[in-house]
Amino acid sequence: DIQMTQSPSSLSASVGDRVTITCRASQSISSYLNWYQQKPGKAPKLLIYAASSLQSGVPSRFSGSGSGTDFTLTISSLQPEDFATYYCQQSYSTPEITFGPGTKVDIK
Amino acid sequence: QVQLVQSGAEVKKPGASVKVSCKASGYTFTSYYMHWVRQAPGQGLEWMGIINPSGGSTSYAQKFQGRVTMTRDTSTSTVYMELSSLRSEDTAVYYCARETITIFGVVMYNWFDPWGQGTLVTVSS
């Protein structure tokens, strides 16, 4: 099984801050990496697919990078509506999908 | 618009079974695989399995083998997830999620979009 880890597990940031979340796979997954945002009581929402492609309708302050085992989600200027939990997901071993444990972004 | 609407919350006793539905609309039901993902209270996302609505074939996470059954009804564009022998650890929100595939050159990428709104299943005596 491909294991996914994320760091940090949580972070506190202020509006306007640049935020970076890291996701690491236990083996190379090429660019088969997606990012989701989840707010309390809501379903996850797709932000980034194929490591760096921005989903339609998602603000351009979100970006993704990386390939192989190391990936990054960056929010260039944190907005109030961005406070949420972020999950990475590998689809390399489809259909055996695995998610990272999540990174909670809250207000400093 | 593409939409997945799930059935309502359930309360079950240990040892019972639960069947959650997910009704799709806004697209050709048989053209997209559907996955089920669950989330225990305060925890992360856990993949349970996949169903091909076209032929009905399935693949389940090893953890749920023997306890989960995914089916579909093409006449109503609905997929179902049934989990049996429930225990307290199965208390969670269960989501259906449509798999979308795109081909970049010769490489096929896939992701989940959209998701259903979630169904809370509570297992308690």
Contacts between the chains, C-beta under 8 A, distances in Angstrom:
chain1	res1	chain2	res2	distance
A	30	B	107	7.8
A	31	B	107	7.9
A	31	B	109	7.3
A	32	B	109	6.5
A	34	B	111	4.4
A	34	B	112	7.5
A	36	B	45	8.0
A	36	B	112	7.7
A	43	B	95	5.7
A	43	B	114	7.8
A	43	B	115	3.9
A	43	B	116	6.6
A	43	B	117	5.9
A	43	B	118	5.5
A	44	B	45	6.8
A	44	B	95	7.7
A	44	B	97	8.0
A	44	B	112	7.5
A	44	B	115	5.8
A	45	B	115	7.6
A	46	B	111	5.9
A	46	B	112	6.6
A	46	B	113	4.2
A	49	B	102	7.6
A	49	B	109	6.2
A	49	B	111	4.3
A	50	B	102	7.5
A	50	B	104	6.7
A	50	B	109	4.3
A	50	B	111	7.8
A	55	B	113	7.0
A	87	B	44	6.8
A	87	B	45	5.8
A	89	B	45	7.7
A	89	B	111	7.5
A	89	B	112	7.5
A	91	B	109	7.0
A	91	B	110	5.0
A	91	B	111	6.5
A	94	B	110	6.0
A	95	B	33	7.7
A	95	B	35	7.5
A	95	B	49	7.7
A	95	B	50	4.4
A	95	B	59	4.9
A	96	B	47	7.3
A	96	B	61	7.1
A	97	B	35	6.9
A	97	B	47	4.3
A	98	B	47	6.6
A	99	B	37	8.0
A	99	B	44	5.9
A	99	B	45	4.3
A	99	B	46	7.4
A	99	B	47	7.1
A	100	B	44	7.5
A	101	B	44	4.9
A	102	B	44	5.0
A	102	B	45	7.7
